Amino acid sequence: MSTKLTVTLDDSLARRAKAYARKKRTTVSKVLAEYLASLDYAETAKFDKSELPPITRSLVGIAKGADVTEDDYIAYLEKKYR
């Protein structure tokens, strides 16, 4: 079952979306549907950490629960590169 959905995009973004879909020989609707489906998958996907490279595996979850904002990161970069 399909449901028609109206999406409003900036003119420039709409042109880019249409060009992308044309290049991939599909429709903007299919591109959006695949993207939205991937969001759900990314949030619910379970993966086997043992398949990751060791350095990546060691970093999984390292920032969980950290209370770091974009402003904190900007301040860190400003201090580092002064």
C-alpha positions in Angstrom: 0.0 0.0 0.0 1.3 3.5 -0.9 0.4 6.8 0.5 0.8 10.1 -1.4 2.8 12.6 0.6 3.5 16.2 -0.4 7.0 17.5 0.5 8.0 21.1 0.2 11.6 21.8 -0.7 13.7 24.9 -1.5 13.9 25.3 -5.3 17.6 24.6 -5.4 17.3 21.5 -3.3 14.4 20.3 -5.5 16.5 20.7 -8.6 19.4 18.8 -7.0 17.0 16.0 -5.9 15.6 15.7 -9.4 19.0 15.6 -11.0 20.2 13.0 -8.5 17.2 10.8 -9.1 17.6 11.2 -12.9 21.3 10.2 -12.6 20.4 7.1 -10.6 17.5 6.4 -13.0 14.9 6.4 -10.3 12.4 8.9 -8.9 12.6 11.5 -6.1 9.9 9.5 -4.3 12.0 6.4 -4.3 15.1 8.3 -3.2 13.3 9.8 -0.3 11.6 6.5 0.6 15.0 4.7 0.7 16.5 7.5 2.7 13.7 7.4 5.3 13.9 3.6 5.5 17.6 3.8 6.1 17.1 6.2 9.1 14.9 3.6 10.7 17.4 0.8 9.9 20.4 2.8 11.2 18.6 3.4 14.6 17.5 -0.2 15.0 20.3 -2.2 13.3 22.3 -4.5 15.5 25.9 -5.1 14.4 28.6 -7.5 15.5 31.3 -5.4 17.0 33.8 -8.2 16.4 33.6 -7.5 12.7 35.0 -3.9 13.2 38.7 -3.1 13.0 40.3 -3.1 16.5 40.7 0.7 16.6 37.1 1.3 15.7 35.9 -1.4 18.1 37.8 0.3 20.9 35.9 3.5 20.2 32.4 2.1 20.2 30.4 3.8 23.0 33.2 5.9 24.2 31.1 9.1 24.3 27.9 7.5 25.5 26.4 9.7 28.1 28.8 12.5 27.5 27.4 16.0 27.9 29.3 17.7 25.1 27.8 20.5 23.0 28.8 22.0 19.7 30.0 25.1 21.6 32.3 22.8 23.7 33.8 21.4 20.5 34.3 24.9 19.0 36.0 26.1 22.1 38.3 23.1 22.0 39.2 23.8 18.4 39.8 27.4 19.0 42.1 26.6 21.9 44.0 23.9 20.0 44.6 26.0 16.8 45.4 29.4 18.3 
